[in-house]
Amino acid sequence: MCKADYLRGSIPKGHLMKKPRLMLLSVAAGGLALVAATFTAPIHQACAQRAQMSFAEDVVPIFKGYCVTCHEPGGQGLAESGLDLTSYDGLMKGTKFGPMVIPGQPDSSNIIVLIDGKAKLRMPFGHKALPACLRDTIYSWIFQGAKNN
């Protein structure tokens, strides 16, 4: 179908207008998608845009409430693993089996593996799992570089 067919009278008048409208609609939709993509953050930056996590204000209270009773001097967790969660240095030292935190890499950090229950042993040992929001806090802190702040 072309304009010549319309001029000869073999194509109804409204039929030719459907294609330009469809094309205009397609161009408009594509333009909106491009503009939206420009103003939205890429997915890989979504976690980085969360509020800055603080070791002292966000992570330490979790450790004090769920972990320190075992992972402190004289505690069974410290005796068995070597992990001391009473200080930043103790956490970053890791265990006698290896590091617990790899700054910027929460999925590779053993502490996340343990609190998410992805190992044979889930922490806190013998207790309910940490609530998701608390696991997310530790995950975000590690993702943001696991700073001593």
C-alpha positions as MATLAB code, in Angstrom:
seq = 'MCKADYLRGSIPKGHLMKKPRLMLLSVAAGGLALVAATFTAPIHQACAQRAQMSFAEDVVPIFKGYCVTCHEPGGQGLAESGLDLTSYDGLMKGTKFGPMVIPGQPDSSNIIVLIDGKAKLRMPFGHKALPACLRDTIYSWIFQGAKNN';
ca = [
       0.000    0.000    0.000;
       1.329    3.379   -0.957;
       0.134    6.926   -1.530;
      -0.420    6.201   -5.260;
      -2.967    3.500   -4.323;
      -4.761    6.048   -2.156;
      -4.849    8.573   -4.994;
      -6.342    5.969   -7.348;
      -9.065    5.368   -4.737;
      -8.193    1.730   -3.980;
      -7.318    2.404   -0.286;
      -9.818    3.853    2.188;
      -8.924    7.373    3.379;
      -8.342    6.613    7.121;
      -5.995    3.667    6.470;
      -2.935    5.763    5.526;
      -3.186    7.788    8.734;
      -2.799    4.678   10.942;
       0.848    4.079    9.983;
       2.084    7.629   10.712;
       0.230    7.587   14.052;
       1.783    4.254   14.926;
       5.226    5.514   13.939;
       4.761    8.721   15.954;
       3.625    6.679   18.959;
       6.647    4.357   18.631;
       9.083    7.266   18.412;
       7.475    8.960   21.416;
       7.631    5.756   23.496;
      11.266    5.187   22.538;
      12.112    8.781   23.435;
      10.476    8.464   26.842;
      12.359    5.231   27.514;
      15.648    6.921   26.603;
      14.932    9.905   28.857;
      13.933    7.605   31.739;
      17.126    5.565   31.331;
      19.192    8.745   31.480;
      17.674    9.892   34.773;
      17.562    6.579   36.631;
      20.608    5.095   38.335;
      22.050    1.919   36.848;
      21.179   -1.226   38.794;
      24.780   -1.869   39.899;
      24.805    1.492   41.698;
      21.493    0.976   43.506;
      23.047   -0.426   46.692;
      25.804    2.172   46.731;
      23.212    4.937   46.926;
      21.905    3.811   50.307;
      22.703    5.912   53.351;
      26.288    5.524   54.531;
      26.526    2.744   57.105;
      28.558    3.264   60.253;
      30.399    0.471   62.041;
      29.918    2.103   65.451;
      26.296    3.160   64.990;
      24.862    0.409   62.775;
      26.969   -2.761   63.032;
      28.216   -2.762   66.638;
      24.679   -2.752   68.122;
      23.862   -5.868   66.060;
      27.001   -7.629   67.276;
      26.283   -6.608   70.892;
      22.719   -7.869   70.699;
      23.327  -11.147   68.866;
      27.010  -12.132   68.749;
      29.245  -10.779   71.499;
      28.057  -13.127   74.246;
      29.912  -15.923   72.393;
      32.503  -13.944   70.402;
      34.223  -12.103   73.256;
      37.204  -13.018   75.437;
      36.186  -16.087   77.409;
      33.297  -16.867   75.052;
      32.799  -20.209   73.324;
      32.716  -18.632   69.839;
      36.049  -16.897   70.365;
      37.601  -20.066   71.794;
      36.439  -22.243   68.897;
      36.915  -19.883   65.962;
      39.234  -17.127   67.133;
      36.676  -14.477   66.094;
      36.451  -11.548   68.503;
      33.476   -9.304   67.712;
      34.087   -6.816   70.514;
      36.082   -4.499   68.221;
      36.582   -3.528   64.605;
      40.134   -4.895   64.708;
      38.907   -8.233   66.050;
      36.353   -8.543   63.251;
      38.821   -7.576   60.539;
      41.454   -9.970   61.926;
      39.034  -12.769   61.140;
      39.193  -16.294   62.484;
      41.836  -18.971   62.662;
      40.172  -20.294   59.490;
      40.456  -17.046   57.506;
      39.011  -13.567   57.026;
      35.387  -12.816   57.869;
      35.018   -9.552   55.955;
      36.253   -8.624   52.494;
      35.581   -4.879   52.162;
      33.375   -4.107   49.176;
      32.542   -7.784   48.616;
      29.738   -8.888   50.923;
      28.903  -11.978   48.847;
      32.487  -13.203   49.304;
      32.601  -12.336   53.019;
      32.345  -15.325   55.337;
      30.306  -13.416   57.898;
      27.511  -13.001   55.318;
      27.728  -16.664   54.351;
      27.354  -17.620   58.017;
      24.522  -15.258   58.945;
      22.625  -16.087   55.750;
      22.803  -19.793   56.599;
      24.680  -20.701   53.399;
      27.232  -22.800   55.287;
      26.884  -25.941   57.410;
      26.884  -23.652   60.434;
      24.475  -20.703   60.729;
      25.139  -17.766   63.006;
      24.080  -16.880   65.571;
      24.629  -20.514   66.511;
      21.763  -22.144   68.391;
      19.499  -19.093   68.082;
      16.981  -17.676   65.613;
      18.417  -16.230   62.426;
      19.139  -12.517   62.360;
      16.192  -10.527   61.008;
      16.601   -9.651   57.328;
      16.929   -5.936   58.034;
      19.923   -6.570   60.310;
      21.575   -8.887   57.780;
      21.005   -6.172   55.162;
      22.704   -3.615   57.411;
      25.845   -5.745   57.736;
      25.735   -6.514   53.990;
      25.478   -2.800   53.127;
      28.280   -1.859   55.507;
      30.585   -4.409   53.859;
      29.434   -3.325   50.383;
      30.331    0.277   51.269;
      33.875   -0.734   52.162;
      33.598   -2.033   55.766;
      35.080    1.161   57.194;
      35.850    1.745   60.865;
      33.510    4.708   61.208;
];
